[in-house]
Amino acid sequence: MSCASKPASSSVGDFFAPGVWRTAHPFSLSAPPGDDLLRITVKALDDGSHTLHSLRPGTRVLAEGPYGAMTHRKRTRESVLLIAGGVGITPMRALFEEIDVGDGSLTLLYRASRDDDVPDVAARDVCVCASRGLSRAVRSALKDAVHPPARPHEQVFAL
């Protein structure tokens, strides 16, 4: 789930540049898509993804995706809490820029070391985009800390 009007997740693209053409490269949208512009984030995993870091803005790409089910249609509350871990921050960053909460509030939690850092979590939609381990930890923490337990909208972000 998400709370944006467009899916925010991972995509795959063939970049029209020497050394990377004809090889699919996974990336995440890190801003809401524009008419002719995508801001992406690429995790440096191998030589191919390292090469993408040297591409200049404006490089053309044949993109496929985005993949994922994070859309506003599952939103049920006025205020929203986005939780991300690791590379899961990139689609959440795009959601954060795009989401309209009206009179509610919007919080993006990338790392919290104390339970007191999110005291009103029971009154928010909770969106999680992270690894299986972090998603499991968030579910467990919500179950223990929030009464009644919050049920997060999740998207596992794993390679």
Secondary structure, DSSP 8 states (H G I E B T S, - for coil): --SSSS--SEEEEEESSTTTTTS-EEEEE-S---SS---EE----SHHHHHHTT--TT--EEEEEEES---GGG--SSSEEEEE-GGGHHHHHHHHHH---TTS-EEEES--SSGGGSTTGGGSEEEEEE-HHHHHHHHHHHHHHSSS----EEEE---
